[in-house]
Amino acid sequence: MMSSSFNIFRVGISVVIMCIFYKSAVDSLSELSPQKYFSTLQPGKASLAYFCQADSPRTSIFLEELNEAITPLQDYGISVAKVNCVKEETSRYCGKEEDLMKAYLFRGNILLREFPTDVLFDVNAIVAHVLFALLFNEVKYITTLEDLQNIENALKGKANIAFSYVRAIGTPEHRAVMEAAFVYGTTYQFVLTTETALLESIGNEDIENAHLYFFHCKQVLDLTLQCRRTLMEQPLTTLNIHQFIKTMEAPLLTEVTEDPQQVSTVHLQLGLPLVFIVSQQATYEADRRTAEWVAWRLLGKAGVLLLLRDSLEVDIPQHSNVIFRRAEEGVPVEFLVLDDIDSLISHVESNVHIEEIQEDEDEDTKSPNMDVQDDEVAETVYRDRKRPLPLELTVELTEETFNTTVVASDSIVLFYAGWQAVSMAFLQSYIDLAIKLKGTSTMLLTRVNCADWSDLCTKQNVTEFPVVKMYKEGKNPVSYVGMLGTEDLLKFIQLRISCPVNITSVQEAEEYLSGELYKDLISYSSVSVLGLFSPNMTTAKEDFTEAGNYLKGYAITGIYSEEDVLILSDKYAATLPALLLSRHKEGKIESIPLANSHAQDIIQIITNALLETFPEITVENLPIYLRLQKPLLILFSDGSINPQYKKAILMLVKEKHLDSLTPCWLNLKNTPVGRGILQSYFDTMPPLPLLVVVNLHSGGQVFAFPSDQAITEQNLLLWLKKLEAGLENHITILPAQEWKPPLPAYDFLSMMDAAASQHPTRKDPECTKEMDVQENDKKQHEDKSAIIKEPIETLRIKHWNRSNWFKEGEKSFRHDNKEL
């Protein structure tokens, strides 16, 4: 606990960084050779050593953060240096590749701790981890309520406890607790946890924020009694913790006989108000008990004093029993008449709360808190942080193993950053994918942590995280641009058959259209597309082949151009060249003529054909339908829709009355966000079902179908004609503003060097032919990343702000979803 040995090593601590690369980031670090470094180690002094070979650019970001940590570490007597490793160096810390991504903490020549460098991701993490390791006697880390109770029982009658909960090790709050422990660790026992269950077990359900409790155990002599607990209500910063502990050290209750305006206590110095309980000799004992009770209730919020009216020369109004003095100078005291303790507590807390809000507002006007993650991704990652992931199902690649691995086998590579929330969330989905494909796929699933191998990621043109690329021997890698989820990525992998499939007979074509030929893939694509061409339609076949290649991984396409193609064209009433669309769920086949259609036209035709006629809108598929740039005709329902409503809308679709709209429906039970959407349209939640037209792309008007009318084909048609004629009034107009996060979002690109502006724009995925495909594929839309050389500086993050590297398509979806 309060070990005297702490004072021994606190005298001098040095942090040493070993690296030769990236000199510009660490100019202020003193440089040593390995031999010199080890010769300078002294008993009782601590050092943090990081070893890396020359020409190792992946260390540059870490060195930048360490360089920024020099000043705060020096405040605690911790010096910082770097040590240059050379090739001929025999030290085991310089020679082993697996050791290069770790930092080693020594005291004297004794190794205390190893740290993976990804946990030292910024200044706060560096300071927090170094102090946490050195203060192992002063700060006890616990995981269960039993651990806490054992410490509490051991310290009753001996010492008080500062118990803190932080969401994760290495956060700013963790650093603040460690800095407080550095100062007060010999006086109080500091106890730390990251377990939400432990926090909840002591009665605090606010697991989203860090908390600190002061356990008053020193005055507890009866071991059967529980220590009193005082919760610090301010955010966990070094200054706030210092102020809180100072108030815990102050006397609980002080008796005074002087003018309240002249009284000075530590509370006023810390900016806290004073509460004077006015007493007199006749009621002294009762007043003192009351004052002590009030003092416990206001501990950490205000100072409480017992003022004897009988010995005071200053006049106090006869009926006043409380005097309230604010911390600001020159503000007159308030004489109050309060009937009960709760009224007094409420009065003090409301005044203190106002002062805190005003202070917070002032801070907000200066600069936003850039360390706060404003979406739910980081929360999800944190909540699942202890979920065991079978990472062994994927192969971790390094700069040395990348090329040999992707050349030797067809590979899927996930590029991610170990410290970034979106990356870690998707890593869980990626591992789920590996579980699904275990023993069934010829594709090798691999991953690269770009936080460790930034140079490798730069060479592969990875400028945002996470990114998935497919590598096949002899072909350029293809980037995946779909939704970041297990099922969508699985579909992308499973549908990467040869595209288009070369069908060689009418019987095979019928099996293809019926779904028998690729029955294992029907669950991933409910529509099969077959192109019909005469043997001499060379240009049309080339355009279709290019479109099929483009849609590889997203749709199943086939081509038939034998001499007997007329058998199929006659059977399905298709004029050559044509597309046959087989909708397996509906059990029907339709034909679409392709005369004078180029590759881009065919892609658009197939893409639109893959869309459902009357889909259920979800968060995942909404962006697809928004891209049609049509007003949405949405039927909101609290559950499954009435079959009669669906029949009426589908009939209008069949009769071409809804060609200018996108008809769809939204199940509030499956997509609860729909309630928020409706509440943005109406003042109160309207009765369901409800049909609305939302004109997102021109004007933002929202129109509601009359609630007193039945949803029938005739009523709908009349209402739509009134809309078209401008005879209906809108219920609201959506603002034409971009949807941005409530706090500054992660933005990797803005943090890159100016060279980043020279990066090529992101390419769409492109299929490469695997068998029986045309030789002419000049326009394949591939990821050319493997041959693009970018300077290493383009991937260097300037200040290691945790940044959100969502794809532009997702940003567009957020914008449209907000407007909806």
N, C-alpha and C positions, 0 to 999 in steps of 0.2 A: 504494500500500500504506500504509505508515505515514507519511502525508503530514503535513507541518508545517502545512499550511493548516487542518487540523482544529482546531488550537488557536485559530485566528483566529475561526472562527464559533462555537466552543464557548463563548466568553465570554458571549454574550447571544443567546438564542433566544426568540422570542415566537410564540405561536399565537393567531391572531385569527379570530373567528367573526363573520360578517356575517349578521344576521337581526334582524327586528323582532318576530317572533311568539314566543309562548310564553315570556313574561317570567319566569314563576314557576320555570321550569327552569334559568334562567341568571342568577339574581340576582347571583351572585358574580362574573360576568364584567364587566370594565370595558367601557363602551360608547363607541364612536367613530362619527363620521360617515364616509362613504367618503373625503371630502376630507381629514379629519383623519388617517385611517388611512394613506393614501398619503404624507402629509407626514411621518409619523413613521418611515417605513422608513429604516433606516440601513445603510450598507455593512457586510457581515460578519454581519448579524443575519438570522435566518430567521423567517418567519411563515407560518401556515397560514390561508388566508382562505376562508370559506364564505359565499356570497352567496345570499340568498333574498328574495323580495318579501314585503311585508306580507300578513297573512292567509293564511299558507301552513302549515296545521296538520301537513302530512306531515313537517315538519322537527323536530317536537317530540321524537321519540324520539332522534334523532341529537344534539340539543342536550343532552338529559339525560345521555347517555353522555359527551359532551365536558365537561360540567360536572363529572362525576365524575373526569375525567382531569386536572383542574386541578392537584390535589395531586401526583400522581406526575410530571407534567411539570415542575412547579416544582422538584422535587428535582434536575432536570438543568438548572436555570437557564432553563427555558422558561416564559414568561408566556402567559396566555390572555386574550383579549378578544373582544368582539363588536362588529360594525359594523352600524348600521341603514341599510338601503337604503330609499330613498323613490322614489315613482313618477317624479318629475322627474329622478332621478339619471341622468347621461349615461354613467357608467362601463359598459363593455361587460360587466363581470361582474355588474352589477345588471340589465341589460336583456334578456339572451337567455334564453329559456325553457330551451333545451337545456343551458345552463350551470348551471342552478339545482340540479342533482343532482350537482355535482362540488365537490370541495375543491381549492384551488390553493395550492401550496407555493412561497413566494418566499424568496430570499435577497437582501436589499436590495430593489431594484425589479426584479430578474430572476426570471422564472418558472422554477422548477426542475421541478415535477411537478404533474400533475393526478391526482386520486383520485376515482373514483366513490364516492359516500357509502356505498353498500352494502358496500364493503370496510372501511369504518371503523365496524364494527358494534358494537364495545364498547370499553371502556377499553384492553384489551390490544391490540386492533387499531390503535387510534389511536396509542398510544405506539410500537408496533412499526413501523408504517408511517412515522411521522415520523422516528424514529431511523434506519430503514433508508435513507430517502432522503438524510438528511444525512450518513450514514456511508458514502457510496458508495465512498470510497477505502479505508476500513478493513474493509469487508465485501464480498467478492467473491461474487456469485451465479453458480453454475456448473450445468451440466446434464449433462455427460459426464465419463467417466473420464479422457479425454484432457485436459480442462480442469484436472482435479485434478493430473494428473501434470505438466503444464506449470508450474503454480504451485509444486508441490513441488520440481521441478528448479531453478526460478529462485531458491528460497530456501535451498537446501542451503548450509550454511556461513555463512548470514547471519541467519536468523530462524526461529522456530518457528511452527507453524500450529495454529489452533483450528478444526477442521472440524466442522460440525454439520449434521444432517439433521432437518428438521421436516416434519410432514405437510402443513402449509399455511401460507401467509403470513398473519400477523395472529393467530396462535394465542398462548396464554400462553407456550408454549415459544419461539416466535419472539421475543416481547417479551423474555424472559429472556436470549436470546442477544444481542439488540441492546443491552440494558442492560450486559451484560458487555463488549461491544465498545466502548461509550461509555467505559468505564473502562480497558480493556486494549488498545484498538485501536491505540495508538501503539507498543505493545510486541510484540504478536503480530499475524500476519495472520489475520483471521477469514475463513472460507470457508463459504458456506451453500448448501444444495441442498434441493429438495423431491422430487427424482427417486428413486423406489424402486430403479430399476435401478442407479443409481450406488451406493447404499448396499449393495445385494447384491453389486456387483462388488468391494467391498473386504472381503467375507466376512461381512457382517451380514445375516441374513435376517429379523430382527425389524423389519418395516416398519410395525408398528402403533404403535410408540412413537418419540418423538424421541430422538436420540443425539448425543453430542459426543465427538470424538476429539481428542487432543493429538498432533500430529506433531512429533517431536523432530528437526528438520532442521538446527538451528544447529550441532550438533556433527558433522554429516555432511560430511566434506571430500571423500570419494570420490563423484563424481557418479554412479557406477554402482551405488551402494548405495541401498537404500530407507530412508527415514526410519522410525525406530521409531514405533509408534503405541500410545497408551494410551487405552483406552475408559473414559469416565466412566460408572459403573454406577448412579449415583443418578438420579432424575428430573431433568429440566432445569428447575430453578428458579434464580432469580438468586442466592440464597444458596448453593445446591449448586455452581453453576458457579464462584462466587467461591472457595469452599473447594477445589474441584478444581484451579483454576489456581494457588492458593497452594501446593498440594502439588507441582505441577509445577515451581514456582520454587524449592522447597526443595532442598538438596543431596541427591543420590541416596543417598549413603552418608556417614555421619559417624563418625569414630573418637572414642571417649571412654574415659576412664580413671577416672571417678568413679562413685560409688554410683548404680545405676540409679534409685533412688527420688528422687535429687536432680537428675537430668537433666531439662532443659526444652527442648522444641523446638516449632516451629510446629505440628507434628502434634497434640500434646497440646492446644494452644490451639484447634485446629479439631475436637477431639473424637475424634481417631484414636489408636489404640494404638501402642505402640512395641515393636519386636522387636530384642533385643540378641543378636547372634551372638557367642558367647564364643570368644575366640581366645587363643593363646599364641605366644611368639616362635618356637618350633620349627615351627609350622604357619601362620605369619602369611600368607604369600603365598597358600596354598591357601584359607585361611579368608576372605581378602579377596575372592578370586574368587567364592567361594560367597556371600558377603554381597552382592556386587554383583548376582549373578544373582537372589538372593532379593529385592533391592530393586526390580529391574525387574518382577518378578512381582507385588509388592505395591504398586507405585506407585499412589498415589491412595487406598490402603486403609489403609496403616500406614507409620510411619517405621521405617527400618532403620538400626541402628547397630552398629559393630564394637567390642566391649568386650574390652580386653586384660586377661586374668586376671592376668598377671604383675605389673602395676603397680597392681592394685586392692587396697585395704586391706580391703575387705569380703570375708568368706568366701563362696565360691560352692561348692555341692556338687560334689564331684570329677567326677561323671559327667554333670553338666548341661552341655549345649552351647548352650542357648537360654534366654533370659529374656524373659518376656512381661509387659508392663506395660499395664494398661488405662488409659483416659483419665480415669476417675473418680478423684477425690481420695480418699485414705485406703484404697484397695484394695491389698492387698499384691501384690507381684510374684509371678509363677509361674516356678519353676525346672523346665525341661523337658528331657527326653532324647529327641531326635528323630533317627531314623536316616537320613532322606532329606529332600530339599527339598519333595517333594510333601506329605509329612506335615505339615511346618511350614506350608506355604501353606494346607492344608486346615484346620489348627487355627486360624489367624488368620481366614480367611474365615468359618468357622462362627461364631466369636465376634462378628465384625463383623456378620454376617447377623442374629444373634439380636438385637443391639442395634438394628438397623434395623427389624426386624419389630416389636419392642416399641414403638419410636417411632411406626411407622406405625399400630399398633393404638391408641396413645394419640390420634393425630390422628383416626382414624376415629370414636372415641367422642365427639370434640368436634363434628365436622360432616362430612357426606359431601362428596365432591368433586362439586359441582354442575356442573362444566364437562365431565364425562365423559359421552359419549353411550352409553347402555347397550344399544341395539339395533343391528342390522346395517345400518340405513338409511343412517346417516352414513358408515359404512365404504364402502357401495356408491357413494354420491355422490362420495366422495373418490377411490375407485378409477377412476371414470369421468370425473373432473374435466376431463381433456384430450380427451374424446370430442367432436369437433366437432358441434354441433347446428345444423341449418339453421333458425334462428329466423325467417328471412325467410318461411317458409311460414305463419307466423301473424302477425297484426297486433297490435302492441303499443299498447294504449290508455292514454290519460292522462285526467286530469280534464277537459281541454278537448275531447277527441275521443270520449269514451265515448258520450254521449247521441246525438250525430249518427250514430255508427256503428251502434249497435244499433237505431236507428229506421229507418235506411236499408236494412238487410238483416237477414235471419234470421241470428242469431249464436250461436255457442258461446263462452262466456267462461270462461277459467280464471283464478281469483283465487289468487295464490300469494305467498309471501315469499321473496325471493332469497337470504336467509341461512339458511333453514330446510331441514333435510335432507329431510324428507318431501316438501316442495314441490318441491325440485330433483329428487328421484327421480321424482316424477310428471310433472314438466315433460318429462323424457326420453320417457315414455310418450305424453304429449300431442303431442310433435313426431313420434313414430312414427305416431300417429293421422293427423296432417296429411299425412305421406308417403303413407299408405294412401289417403287421400281426395283426394289431389291430382288435380285435373281431373275429378273424378267427383261432387262434392257441391255443392249449392247453398248449403250452410251456410258462413258465414264463421267461421273459427277465429281467435279473438283471445285476448289474455292481458293481465292487469293485475298488476303487481308491487306488492302492498300495502305493501311496505317503503318504496316511494316515494310511493304514493298512498293513504295510510291514510284520509284523509277520504272519498275515493271509495268505498273498500271498506266503510266504516262506513255510508254512505248506501245501499249495496246489501245491508245486513244481513249482511255477511260477518264472522263472529266466530270462524271456525276455518279453517285452511289445510291442504291445498288444497281449493278448492270449485269445481265446474263448474256453470254455469247456462246454460240455453238461453233465448234471448230471441227472441220472434216479435212482429211488429208488431201493436200493439193488444191484446196479451195480457200477463198477468203472467209473469215469468220462472219457469221450472221448474228445480228443483235436481236434480242427479244424485246419487243416494245409493248407487250400486253400488260394486263393487270398484275400487280405484285401479289399473287396468291398461288397456292399449291395447285388448284384445279386448272387454272388458266395456263400455268407453265406446263403442267402435265399434258394438256391438250396440245400445246405447241410442239412438244417433243413427240407425242404419239402420232400426230398428223404429218410428220415430216417424211412421208413416203415419196416415191418418185412423183413428180408433178409436171405435167399431167400424166396419169397412168395410160400406157399405150394398150388399148383394147384391140384384140386381133380377130374376134368373131362376133357374130350376132348373138350367139348363146352367151358368150362372156359378157357382152354389153347388157343383156337382160339380167344376168347375175349381178352385175355392177349396179344397175338401176334398182334392183330389188334389195340391195344391201347385203347379199350373201357373199359377195367377193371380199368385202372388207367388213364383215359383221362385227369384228372386235373393235372397230373404230366408230360404229354408229353412235355409241354413247357420247363421243366427243364431237361429232358433226352429224346433225339430223338431216342434212341435205347433201346429196351427191350430185355433182355437175358433170354432164357428159357433152362434149362438143362433137357435133356431126359435120363432116366435111367430105366433099368429093375429093378423089385422089389428086386432082389437078388444082385444087384451091390452095396453092402454096403460101401466098401472102396471108390469107385468113388463118391458116394453120399456124404460121409463125406468130401472129398476134395472139392467138389463143394460148400457144405454148408459153409465150412471155407472161401472159396474165396468170396462167397456172403456176409458173415458177414464183411469181410475186406472191401468190396466195398460199404458197406451201407453208404448212404449219397452222393454217387458219381454216382451210376448206379442202375437201377431197374433190379433185378434178380428174377427168379422164378424157381421152380423145379417140374417136373412131373415124377412119377415113379409108376403109376398104371399098372394093368395087361394089359390094352389096349393101352399101350404106342406105340406099333408097328403101330397103325393107323397113328400116327403123324410121326413116323420115315419113314414109307413108303411114306406118302404124300410129305414130304420134302426131300426125298432121303438122310436120315441121318443114319449113322451106329452107333448104340449104343455102348458106351455112346457118347452123342453128345451135342453140343450147337446149338440152333437156335437163330440167331440174326435178330430181326425185326427192319429194318430201316424205321421209320415212314415217314420221309421226302421224301425218295425215293420210298416208297411203295413196298419194296421187302424184302424177307426173305431168308437168306442163312444159310447153316449148316456147322459146323466145328466139325470134330471127336475129341473125348477126350480120346482115348485109351492111357493108360499109362501116363496120365497127372496128376501131383500132384497139390496141391492147388496153389503154386506159379506159375506154368505153366498156370493154368486157369486164375489167376489174370492177368498175362501178356497178354494172349489171349484176354480177355475181354477189358483190357485197350487199347490195340492196335485197337480192333474192334470199340471202341468208337471214334477213330480218323477219321476225314474226309479223303477221298481219295485224294482230291485236295483242301486243305483248303486255305482260305484267312488268311494270317499271320497278327496277331495284337500283340500289346505289351502284352496283357493278355495271349494269347495262345502260344506264341513263346516258353516258357520253356518246354511245353508239347512235342513239336515236336523236340526240341533239345535233349531231353532225349533218342530219338531213336538212337543217335550216328551215324547218316548217313549224307553224304553231302546233302546240300539243293539245289534243283533245283527251283530257284525262278524266277517267271515272274513278273517283275515290270511294273505297269500300272498306268497311270494317270486317274483313274476312273475304270469303269467296264471293264472286259476283253472281247475281241472278242470271240464270241461263237465258232468260228472255231479253235482258239488257244486252248480253253478248250477241245474241242472234240479231237484234235490231241493228247494232253497230256493224256487224260483219255483212249484213245485207246492204247497208249503205256503202261499205267498202267495195263489195262486189259490183254495185251499180255505178261506181266511179264518183260518188258524191263526196268522198273524203280524200280525193287525190291531193288537195292542197293542205291537208292536215296530217298529223301523225297520231292516229288513234291508239290509246293505251289505257291501262288501268293500274291503280296502285292500291295494294293491300296494306292497310295500316298495321295489321298484326305482324306481317312479315317485314315491313319497312316503317318503323315507328316515326321516322323523321317526317313522314307525311303529315302528322298532326301539327308539327311546327310550321310546315308549309301552309296548311289551311289557316292556321291562326295568323299568319302574315297577310292572308287575303281578307280575312273577316275579323271583326272585333272580338267575336266569341266563336267557339267551336261550332260549326254548323251541323245540322243533322245529316246523317249518311243514309244511303249513297248520295253522292253529289257529282255532277258532271260540270267541268269547267273547260274553257279554252284559254290557253296561256300563250300570248304572242311574244315570245322571248326576244326574237331577233329583229323586230321592227316595232318599236313603240312601247313594249312592255305591258300592254293592256291585258287585264284578266276579266273574262266574262263568265257568268254563272248561269247554267240552265235553270229556268224557273222551278223552284222546289215544289210548287203546287201542281206541276204537270208530271204525268207518267212518262218514263223513258221508253218511248216507242219509236218505231221507224218514222212514222208520219210527223210526230211532234218534233223529233230531232231535225228532220229535214226542214220544217218550217222555221225553226229557231236558227238554223245555220244560214238560211236564206236571209233572215233579218240581219244577222251579223254581217253578211256580205254586203247588204244594202246600207249598212250603217245605222240601222234602226234600233239597235240594242245599246244600252249604256254599260260601260265597264264598271266593275265593283272596286277596282284599284288599278294603279299603274306602278309597276315595279321600277325602282330607281335604276338608272343606267350607270351603276357604279361597280367598280371591281370589288370582288370579295377578297379581302385580305385578312390574315389572322389578327386576333386582338392584340398580339404583340409582334414585334418584328420577326418575320419567318426566317428559317434557315435559307441562306442564299450562297451557295458555293461559288457560283460564277463571279459574283461581285467581289469575292475575296481572292480571286486569282490575279496574277500579274497581268500587265498590259498585253503580254504575249497571248493571253487566252483569247483575246478578240480575234486572233488570226485562225482559231480553230475552225475547221469546216463544220457546217451545220449537220445536225443529227440525221442519219439516213434511215429510211424505212427498211424493214426486213426484206431480204431477197432470197428466193429459193435457188438452189443449185441442182442441176440434173444429176440423177444417179443411174438411170437405166432407160434405154429406149426413148430418148428424147432428142429433139432436133439439135443439130450442131450450131445453128444460128442463135446465139444468146448474147448478142453484143450489148443489149440494154439491161442485163441483169443488175438489179438494184442491190448491191452488196455493201457490207461494211468494209471499207478499205483501211481499217485501222492498223492492220499488220504491217502496212508499208508506209504509214505516215510517221515521220519523225518529229517529235515535239521537244523543245528544250525542257529540261527538268524543272526549271523555275515555274512553268505553267501549272504544276501541280502543288506548288508550295503554298501553304495556307499562311496568311500574314500574321494573324493573331490567335489562331486556333479557336476561333469562335465555333461552337458546335453549330453546324450549318445544315439546313434542310435541302437535300438534293433531289427533290421530287421532279419528276419529268414534266416537261411543258404540257403534255397532254393532261396530266393530273391537275396542273394549275388551271387549265382551261375548264376541266370538269368542275373544280371547286367554284369557279366564277359562275358557271351556268347553273350549278346546283343551288347556289345562293339566290340567284335571280328567280329560279323556279319557286 
